[in-house]
């Protein structure tokens, strides 16, 4: 895995794409960006950490939609390491249909920075297209946390995020799908710090 040297005047997108400054992107670090106004899928045991780090870097309310057993386990004492819990609005659905409907409505709302959706299985192509259209209307960041399996979808990127036992880094973030670039892998070290400001990306994107 080789580090990437960036050309002047450009930033590197998720797993390798170069975005001009005119495009709205969320910079997670020196070499990882997520396109705003797009839906991104996240799997793995550290999917929630990925979502919190991203949410901390976007202004505005953070809406977290899911079933009662999902959002009921969110602990303010853990969340506050990454962002102010007062920014977080929880939306509980009693069925997948309710969660999907509430998430789509939230994604259409102006002023919402991030919508995080917890699902057992990922959205299908039709469902994800509806999410994508809603994101494009508002410019919000849509993050779909998938506990089970992902399906064929219209998501801009798909990430597999896992904690690792290493003194050098805390997580491995693997981009397995990128509609505008190549997949890649990052090894990420957390050094503490409120609002996700103190993150070290030890290894830049490489071909997976």
Backbone torsions as a table, in degrees:
resi	resn	phi	psi	omega
1	UNK	NA	115.4	-177.6
2	UNK	-103.3	144.4	175.9
3	UNK	-71.9	150.3	-175.5
4	UNK	-106.0	133.0	175.4
5	UNK	-96.2	124.4	-174.3
6	UNK	-89.2	139.6	173.1
7	UNK	-69.0	154.3	179.8
8	UNK	-65.1	139.4	174.6
9	UNK	84.5	12.4	179.7
10	UNK	-141.6	156.3	173.6
11	UNK	-122.5	152.4	-174.9
12	UNK	-93.3	133.4	-178.9
13	UNK	-87.7	-177.8	-176.5
14	UNK	-54.7	119.2	175.2
15	UNK	56.2	35.8	163.6
16	UNK	122.4	-13.2	-176.8
17	UNK	-81.3	140.2	173.8
18	UNK	-93.8	125.5	177.9
19	UNK	-107.2	134.0	170.6
20	UNK	-68.7	161.1	-177.1
21	UNK	-63.1	-21.6	-178.2
22	UNK	-66.8	-23.3	-179.9
23	UNK	-81.3	141.3	179.1
24	UNK	-85.6	117.3	-179.4
25	UNK	-134.7	156.6	175.4
26	UNK	-104.5	120.1	-179.4
27	UNK	-89.3	114.1	175.8
28	UNK	-84.7	-23.5	179.6
29	UNK	-168.9	-170.3	-177.6
30	UNK	-59.6	-29.0	-173.1
31	UNK	-135.3	20.0	176.1
32	UNK	-131.7	122.4	176.9
33	UNK	-133.5	148.7	173.9
34	UNK	-116.3	134.8	177.3
35	UNK	-70.3	130.7	173.9
36	UNK	-80.5	160.1	-175.2
37	UNK	71.0	22.5	-178.0
38	UNK	-137.7	159.8	176.5
39	UNK	-101.4	135.6	178.6
40	UNK	-128.1	136.7	-179.7
41	UNK	-101.8	140.8	-177.6
42	UNK	-133.7	126.6	177.8
43	UNK	-120.5	170.3	174.4
44	UNK	105.5	167.4	-175.4
45	UNK	-70.5	-12.7	178.9
46	UNK	-115.7	24.5	179.3
47	UNK	-61.5	-38.2	-178.6
48	UNK	-66.9	-35.6	177.3
49	UNK	-65.5	-44.1	176.6
50	UNK	-55.5	-45.2	-178.3
51	UNK	-65.4	-40.8	-179.8
52	UNK	-66.7	-40.2	177.9
53	UNK	-62.7	-42.4	178.3
54	UNK	-66.1	-45.0	-178.0
55	UNK	-62.3	-33.8	-178.5
56	UNK	-64.6	-21.9	-175.7
57	UNK	-99.6	7.7	178.3
58	UNK	-118.5	136.1	178.1
59	UNK	-79.7	159.7	177.6
60	UNK	98.1	173.4	-179.9
61	UNK	-63.8	152.4	175.9
62	UNK	-115.6	115.0	178.9
63	UNK	-98.6	126.3	-179.0
64	UNK	-116.3	112.4	-175.7
65	UNK	-107.8	137.4	178.3
66	UNK	179.6	179.8	174.9
67	UNK	-74.0	166.4	-177.1
68	UNK	-60.0	-38.8	-179.5
69	UNK	-71.6	-19.7	179.4
70	UNK	-84.1	-59.0	-176.2
71	UNK	-75.0	-18.5	178.7
72	UNK	-69.3	-16.1	-179.0
73	UNK	-93.1	-1.5	179.5
74	UNK	-72.2	123.1	-177.0
75	UNK	-106.2	121.8	179.6
76	UNK	-56.9	-34.6	-179.1
77	UNK	-65.4	-27.5	176.4
78	UNK	-86.1	-38.7	-179.2
79	UNK	-63.6	-35.7	-173.8
80	UNK	-66.4	-12.8	173.2
81	UNK	-68.7	-20.4	-175.5
82	UNK	-113.8	-40.0	179.9
83	UNK	-154.4	164.9	-179.6
84	UNK	-69.0	118.3	-179.5
85	UNK	-58.8	-20.9	179.6
86	UNK	-66.2	-20.0	177.8
87	UNK	-77.7	-13.9	-170.0
88	UNK	-91.6	127.7	174.8
89	UNK	-115.4	123.5	-178.1
90	UNK	-96.3	132.9	178.8
91	UNK	-121.7	113.4	-175.7
92	UNK	-101.5	130.0	174.9
93	UNK	-114.9	146.9	-178.9
94	UNK	-90.0	-7.7	178.7
95	UNK	-146.8	165.8	176.5
96	UNK	-59.1	-40.5	179.6
97	UNK	-59.5	-42.2	178.6
98	UNK	-66.4	-40.5	178.7
99	UNK	-62.8	-44.5	-179.6
100	UNK	-63.4	-43.9	-179.3
101	UNK	-63.8	-46.8	-178.4
102	UNK	-64.8	-37.5	178.9
103	UNK	-65.0	-42.5	-179.8
104	UNK	-63.9	-41.8	178.3
105	UNK	-65.1	-39.3	179.1
106	UNK	-64.8	-39.1	-179.6
107	UNK	-66.4	-23.2	-179.9
108	UNK	-84.6	-13.8	-173.8
109	UNK	-74.6	132.8	174.2
110	UNK	-75.7	143.8	178.9
111	UNK	94.3	-13.5	177.1
112	UNK	-83.9	127.5	-178.0
113	UNK	-81.2	-47.2	-174.2
114	UNK	-139.2	138.4	170.4
115	UNK	-121.0	120.4	179.3
116	UNK	-107.3	129.6	-176.6
117	UNK	-124.0	123.8	176.7
118	UNK	-99.1	123.9	-179.5
119	UNK	-131.3	148.3	175.7
120	UNK	-65.8	-55.0	172.9
121	UNK	-116.5	151.1	-176.0
122	UNK	-66.1	162.3	178.0
123	UNK	-67.9	149.4	175.0
124	UNK	-83.3	-175.2	-174.1
125	UNK	-62.0	-43.7	-179.2
126	UNK	-65.6	-46.8	-178.8
127	UNK	-62.6	-42.9	-177.8
128	UNK	-69.8	-30.6	176.1
129	UNK	-65.7	-38.4	176.8
130	UNK	-63.8	-43.2	175.8
131	UNK	-60.2	-43.4	-177.3
132	UNK	-62.9	-43.4	178.3
133	UNK	-62.0	-41.7	179.1
134	UNK	-63.4	-41.4	177.9
135	UNK	-62.5	-41.6	-178.9
136	UNK	-64.7	-32.8	-179.8
137	UNK	-68.6	-39.4	-173.5
138	UNK	-99.6	-24.0	-174.8
139	UNK	81.4	9.0	-178.5
140	UNK	-74.3	163.6	173.2
141	UNK	-94.9	123.5	177.9
142	UNK	-106.5	123.3	179.7
143	UNK	-120.6	118.4	-179.2
144	UNK	-104.4	112.8	178.1
145	UNK	-91.5	120.1	-172.7
146	UNK	-111.4	118.8	-180.0
147	UNK	-81.3	-36.9	-177.1
148	UNK	-98.6	-118.2	-175.6
149	UNK	-106.0	147.9	173.8
150	UNK	-87.4	151.6	177.4
151	UNK	-115.4	172.0	172.3
152	UNK	-61.1	124.1	-173.4
153	UNK	-145.5	174.4	178.7
154	UNK	-94.7	14.1	-178.6
155	UNK	-59.2	143.4	179.2
156	UNK	-67.3	-45.5	177.3
157	UNK	-138.7	161.7	173.7
158	UNK	-134.2	133.1	-175.1
159	UNK	-122.4	143.6	173.1
160	UNK	-118.4	112.5	-170.8
161	UNK	-118.9	123.9	-177.3
162	UNK	-135.7	143.9	171.1
163	UNK	-74.0	148.5	-179.3
164	UNK	-130.4	153.4	176.7
165	UNK	-95.1	91.2	-177.1
166	UNK	-152.3	139.7	175.7
167	UNK	-73.0	-20.7	-175.2
168	UNK	-83.7	-34.2	-177.9
169	UNK	-152.6	162.9	-173.9
170	UNK	-100.0	-35.9	-176.1
171	UNK	-136.9	156.7	166.9
172	UNK	-113.8	121.7	177.1
173	UNK	-105.8	115.9	-177.7
174	UNK	-115.5	118.4	175.3
175	UNK	-87.3	113.2	-176.2
176	UNK	-99.5	-10.6	178.3
177	UNK	-146.8	133.0	176.7
178	UNK	-147.3	112.6	-175.0
179	UNK	-68.3	-19.9	-177.2
180	UNK	-124.6	21.5	-179.5
181	UNK	-170.6	-168.2	-178.5
182	UNK	-95.8	150.1	172.2
183	UNK	-62.3	163.6	-179.7
184	UNK	-167.4	177.7	-175.9
185	UNK	-133.7	137.6	172.3
186	UNK	-126.6	143.1	171.1
187	UNK	-108.4	122.8	-165.8
188	UNK	-118.6	133.2	177.6
189	UNK	-113.6	130.0	177.0
190	UNK	-98.9	125.8	-179.6
191	UNK	-110.6	14.1	-177.2
192	UNK	85.9	-178.8	179.7
193	UNK	109.7	132.3	-177.9
194	UNK	-70.5	148.5	175.3
195	UNK	64.0	30.2	172.0
196	UNK	62.0	29.8	-174.2
197	UNK	-89.0	-13.4	-172.1
198	UNK	-120.6	73.9	-178.2
199	UNK	-122.5	133.8	178.8
200	UNK	-112.2	123.3	177.1
201	UNK	-95.2	105.0	-172.4
202	UNK	-73.2	-33.8	-177.7
203	UNK	-129.9	131.2	-178.7
204	UNK	-81.9	178.3	-176.5
205	UNK	-62.9	140.4	175.2
206	UNK	-139.1	163.2	176.5
207	UNK	-64.8	129.9	-177.9
208	UNK	-85.5	NA	NA
